[in-house]
């Protein structure tokens, strides 16, 4: 075998790199459940504002 243990060293290096990437993905952002709840809250607020605008006569009523 002419390569010696280079294959094993490269494999260990790749595993270490993959573990580092996975760790950084999980620690940097908000969890999926929290993100989904936050997005849902924003959408509910937008829908409430849209309903209030529609009940008040819409944007066309403000222009007249």
C-alpha positions in Angstrom: 0.0 0.0 0.0 1.7 3.2 -1.1 -0.6 5.7 0.6 0.0 4.5 4.1 -2.6 5.7 6.6 -3.5 8.8 4.5 -6.9 7.4 3.7 -7.7 7.0 7.4 -6.4 10.4 8.3 -8.5 12.0 5.5 -11.6 10.1 6.7 -11.0 11.3 10.3 -10.5 14.9 9.1 -13.8 14.7 7.0 -15.7 13.4 10.0 -14.4 16.2 12.2 -15.3 18.8 9.6 -18.8 17.3 9.2 -19.3 17.3 13.0 -18.2 20.9 13.2 -20.7 21.9 10.5 -23.6 20.1 12.1 -22.8 21.7 15.5 -22.7 25.2 14.1 -26.1 24.7 12.3 -27.9 23.8 15.5 -26.3 26.4 17.8 -26.7 29.5 15.6 -30.4 29.6 14.9 -33.7 29.4 16.7 -35.2 25.9 16.9 -37.7 25.0 14.2 -40.7 25.0 16.7 -39.9 28.5 17.9 -39.3 29.8 14.4 -42.7 28.4 13.3 -44.5 29.9 16.2 -42.9 33.3 15.6 -43.8 33.2 11.9 -47.4 32.2 12.8 -47.7 35.1 15.3 -46.5 37.5 12.6 -49.0 36.2 10.1 -51.8 36.4 12.6 -50.9 40.1 13.3 -50.9 40.8 9.6 -54.3 39.1 9.1 -55.8 41.1 11.9 -54.5 44.3 10.5 -55.9 43.4 7.0 -59.3 42.5 8.5 -59.4 45.8 10.4 -58.6 47.7 7.2 -61.3 45.8 5.3 -63.8 46.5 8.0 -63.0 50.2 8.0 -63.7 50.4 4.3 -60.4 49.4 2.8 -57.7 51.5 1.3 -60.1 52.9 -1.4 -62.1 54.6 1.3 -59.1 56.6 2.5 -58.4 57.9 -1.0 -61.8 59.4 -1.7 
